Amino acid sequence: MIRLDLSHDERSILTTVLDSYLSDLRMEIADTDSMDFRDMLKQRKQVIIKVLDAVRPPSRHAVNE
């Protein structure tokens, strides 16, 4: 496992970039006719979601529970 020490600004920028890429990826998945390519894009989407979950700070709601 890789550990990244990110400042608040770096985390914010990385989250914004990944969110933007994820949005583009969803559109590309919808527009893709090749099943093999679509499957690869879906796998990539799952990786991006996992990274976003790791990068995003815990929500305030979760802290209050």
Backbone as CSV, one residue per row, in Angstrom:
resi,resn,N_x,N_y,N_z,CA_x,CA_y,CA_z,C_x,C_y,C_z
1,MET,0.841,-1.174,0.000,0.000,0.000,0.000,0.887,1.238,0.000
2,ILE,0.452,2.229,-0.735,1.182,3.488,-0.828,0.541,4.490,0.124
3,ARG,1.370,5.251,0.787,0.875,6.291,1.690,1.268,7.641,1.102
4,LEU,0.294,8.531,1.008,0.541,9.881,0.524,0.251,10.867,1.638
5,ASP,1.174,11.760,1.878,0.941,12.843,2.818,0.622,14.083,2.000
6,LEU,-0.640,14.490,2.048,-1.100,15.610,1.242,-1.570,16.745,2.133
7,SER,-1.276,17.946,1.697,-1.814,19.105,2.394,-3.304,19.218,2.058
8,HIS,-3.993,20.079,2.764,-5.416,20.283,2.499,-5.630,20.725,1.046
9,ASP,-4.797,21.663,0.576,-4.926,22.147,-0.802,-4.638,21.043,-1.817
10,GLU,-3.616,20.249,-1.577,-3.288,19.150,-2.488,-4.415,18.126,-2.529
11,ARG,-4.974,17.807,-1.383,-6.086,16.857,-1.319,-7.291,17.407,-2.074
12,SER,-7.557,18.679,-1.904,-8.690,19.313,-2.583,-8.519,19.283,-4.098
13,ILE,-7.324,19.617,-4.560,-7.052,19.621,-6.003,-7.134,18.202,-6.566
14,LEU,-6.546,17.237,-5.888,-6.594,15.850,-6.353,-8.035,15.355,-6.421
15,THR,-8.830,15.673,-5.429,-10.238,15.272,-5.423,-10.987,15.899,-6.591
16,THR,-10.736,17.170,-6.844,-11.390,17.865,-7.958,-11.012,17.238,-9.295
17,VAL,-9.736,16.940,-9.471,-9.255,16.333,-10.723,-9.867,14.947,-10.919
18,LEU,-9.875,14.143,-9.858,-10.431,12.795,-9.966,-11.937,12.830,-10.200
19,ASP,-12.641,13.741,-9.546,-14.082,13.884,-9.780,-14.368,14.251,-11.237
20,SER,-13.566,15.151,-11.779,-13.741,15.563,-13.169,-13.476,14.391,-14.118
21,TYR,-12.392,13.654,-13.859,-12.065,12.495,-14.686,-13.156,11.438,-14.590
22,LEU,-13.689,11.237,-13.391,-14.747,10.251,-13.201,-15.990,10.630,-14.002
23,SER,-16.317,11.902,-14.016,-17.458,12.368,-14.803,-17.241,12.096,-16.294
24,ASP,-16.044,12.418,-16.780,-15.715,12.162,-18.186,-15.743,10.661,-18.489
25,LEU,-15.247,9.879,-17.553,-15.192,8.423,-17.726,-16.600,7.848,-17.834
26,ARG,-17.515,8.335,-17.014,-18.902,7.859,-17.078,-19.513,8.147,-18.446
27,MET,-19.223,9.324,-18.984,-19.743,9.667,-20.310,-19.126,8.780,-21.381
28,GLU,-17.837,8.503,-21.256,-17.168,7.647,-22.240,-17.706,6.223,-22.179
29,ILE,-17.977,5.726,-20.977,-18.554,4.386,-20.832,-19.893,4.317,-21.549
30,ALA,-20.705,5.343,-21.374,-22.025,5.364,-21.999,-21.942,5.435,-23.521
31,ASP,-20.896,6.059,-24.041,-20.764,6.241,-25.489,-19.959,5.141,-26.180
32,THR,-19.454,4.175,-25.424,-18.583,3.146,-25.992,-19.387,1.944,-26.485
33,ASP,-19.106,1.522,-27.710,-19.793,0.369,-28.290,-19.057,-0.946,-28.018
34,SER,-17.742,-0.896,-27.898,-16.945,-2.102,-27.696,-17.096,-2.595,-26.251
35,MET,-17.582,-3.818,-26.100,-17.789,-4.377,-24.763,-16.470,-4.544,-24.012
36,ASP,-15.409,-4.963,-24.693,-14.120,-5.127,-24.033,-13.597,-3.788,-23.513
37,PHE,-13.713,-2.764,-24.344,-13.256,-1.433,-23.943,-14.127,-0.901,-22.808
38,ARG,-15.425,-1.124,-22.897,-16.352,-0.681,-21.852,-16.013,-1.360,-20.517
39,ASP,-15.721,-2.657,-20.558,-15.359,-3.376,-19.333,-14.078,-2.802,-18.719
40,MET,-13.099,-2.479,-19.552,-11.861,-1.884,-19.066,-12.148,-0.528,-18.423
41,LEU,-13.005,0.270,-19.054,-13.352,1.574,-18.498,-14.100,1.440,-17.169
42,LYS,-14.950,0.439,-17.065,-15.678,0.207,-15.808,-14.715,-0.186,-14.687
43,GLN,-13.713,-0.984,-15.020,-12.702,-1.343,-14.017,-11.927,-0.104,-13.578
44,ARG,-11.592,0.737,-14.533,-10.891,1.985,-14.231,-11.755,2.870,-13.336
45,LYS,-13.040,2.910,-13.637,-13.978,3.705,-12.826,-13.977,3.232,-11.374
46,GLN,-13.979,1.934,-11.162,-13.969,1.395,-9.803,-12.683,1.776,-9.060
47,VAL,-11.566,1.781,-9.762,-10.298,2.177,-9.143,-10.350,3.657,-8.752
48,ILE,-10.857,4.495,-9.638,-10.949,5.930,-9.356,-11.852,6.170,-8.150
49,ILE,-12.961,5.465,-8.081,-13.875,5.611,-6.943,-13.178,5.206,-5.649
50,LYS,-12.421,4.132,-5.687,-11.692,3.665,-4.498,-10.657,4.702,-4.052
51,VAL,-9.946,5.274,-5.002,-8.955,6.297,-4.676,-9.647,7.532,-4.099
52,LEU,-10.758,7.944,-4.704,-11.501,9.087,-4.182,-11.967,8.848,-2.754
53,ASP,-12.452,7.663,-2.477,-12.882,7.334,-1.116,-11.721,7.434,-0.130
54,ALA,-10.528,7.053,-0.577,-9.360,7.116,0.299,-8.854,8.544,0.481
55,VAL,-9.009,9.377,-0.539,-8.476,10.740,-0.507,-9.413,11.702,0.218
56,ARG,-10.694,11.500,0.058,-11.653,12.412,0.684,-11.571,12.297,2.206
57,PRO,-11.607,13.437,2.872,-11.620,13.379,4.337,-12.945,12.804,4.822
58,PRO,-12.958,12.199,6.010,-14.224,11.671,6.528,-15.240,12.806,6.655
59,SER,-16.488,12.485,6.376,-17.512,13.523,6.461,-17.737,13.905,7.912
60,ARG,-18.233,15.102,8.122,-18.517,15.583,9.474,-19.542,14.692,10.142
61,HIS,-20.487,14.203,9.340,-21.545,13.340,9.888,-20.935,12.088,10.504
62,ALA,-19.980,11.495,9.827,-19.354,10.261,10.325,-18.578,10.529,11.610
63,VAL,-17.986,11.721,11.728,-17.220,12.062,12.920,-18.141,12.216,14.123
64,ASN,-19.350,12.733,13.903,-20.289,12.971,14.986,-20.993,11.716,15.471
65,GLU,-20.878,10.624,14.754,-21.567,9.397,15.143,-20.862,8.703,16.281
